[in-house]
Amino acid sequence: SAFCSPGAASPFTPAYGFMGAQPLLAQNSAGVGHITPILDTDGSIRRVPAMVCFEGQAYPALALAGLAAATGAQPVVSTNKPGLFGSSAPQTIDIGGLHLPVDVQGQMRVSYQMPRAGFASVSAVDVLQGKVPQSLLKGAWVLVGSTAFGGGDAVPTPQGGAVGGVEVHAHMMSAALDGGTPFVPAWAPLWPVATGLLALVVLVLSLRASGAKAAWVVPLVAVTTGAVIFGLHAWLLLGMHQWLGWGQPALFVALAASLLTAAEMLRVRAERESLYQNLSSYLPEGAARRVAFQEPTAQVVAETREATVMMVDLRNFSAYCEERTPEDAATVLHIFYTTVEKIVTEHGGVVEQMVGDGLTAVWNGSNPCDQHALQALKAAKVIWQEGVAQLPKVASRKTPPLDIGIGIESGPVMVGSFGPARRRVHTVMGEAVSVAARLEKLTSELGYPVLVGPQALAQSGFADVHKLGDFL
């Protein structure tokens, strides 16, 4: 009763609810035990106060009262020496040589390690009528309690949705006799920190090692790590009777894995977007996107379209380079590429290739374009008007002036990438490409800057043309 006297620093729970037969309790308090449980958030009973205080009197739990009556010893509470790495409970109750751990709230954890089938259950009526063999009761610990729903003693436990309350105390007595009462050790606060840091290190290492497979490797490692934490928790609980919990570490592992996987996917996405932006400077948009976001392949990745092809050549550029520095030549070529690409794009075309001092543009190839032949001829006229005006004027007997030659033809072409997976090339193939290339070569011989093939002319309906004849 000293633990329940006014001013005493006791962790024991004050009695609450209805206390029956109060005069009897006062007269025979030594053999009375309480059945006050602690309900967890899921409604199950996993903890019971070791003692409750009522009118200045300390009443042990029913299981402790039974042990005290059987051993003839009174419960003695002792406080263990605190230590960060201590493996004992904060407090211990000693009953006749039985040491029962108690947490800082003065509560005892109920061990459900013993299955329900481990307890023999008989009807009290059968006992009174002599139907139960005496050998079953001889030398056994017997608890008498209500198991009927009508008795008002049905409680939820992890082993059953609604069982007799006497089972809770049977589990407590069984664990006390076997020295298996669970307790929260002094080092319990380090458990979530240690497991969390270890799991985080494992997840980060797996993320770095998995590379492109991180999307499924990291979740797999997270599940494995959570299983290991649960297994370690189960070993400590069943083997060492130390209750540490596994919900918080497992939740941390799940959240950490989700965040790391999401961060890795965002990083990869950002890298691919950056790669796409860089590739789109060297390849058409569609080809750049395939390279950035699809796995490499050794197959032909191309499609055949009815398109219009334009070949543009910067004539006499090789001779110009012989008389100029590389920086000057590069500047002229840069202006030429920039001007032509701008005009082609404005007219719905796509520059598919830039090689040397020439380029290949396609309408209705990588990108769809209505009236592709007409748009190509309009673009050619603008290129001739604006492109030549931006070329430097060369005044030299040795170097001919810079000029532009354009060949245009329509027909079926195949646009795509070819070659082995480790080294592919983006190109345009088809008869229209060959005809446009040869028309561009004829521009210098015939003295016309723009030559149009018969298919392109027929499809465009362009009126501003002059027929030069038929060429083989």
Beta strands, then each sheet from edge to edge (+ up, - down):
strand 1: 13-14
strand 2: 38-39
strand 3: 45-49
strand 4: 51-54
strand 5: 57-60
strand 6: 76-79
strand 7: 91-95
strand 8: 98-102
strand 9: 107-109
strand 10: 154-157
strand 11: 160-164
strand 12: 301-315
strand 13: 350-355
strand 14: 358-363
strand 15: 403-418
strand 16: 425-429
strand 17: 450-452
sheet 1: 1+ 4+ 5-
sheet 2: 2+ 3- 9+
sheet 3: 6+ 7- 8+
sheet 4: 10+ 11-
sheet 5: 13+ 14- 12+ 15- 16+
sheet 6: 13+ 14- 12+ 15- 17-
end
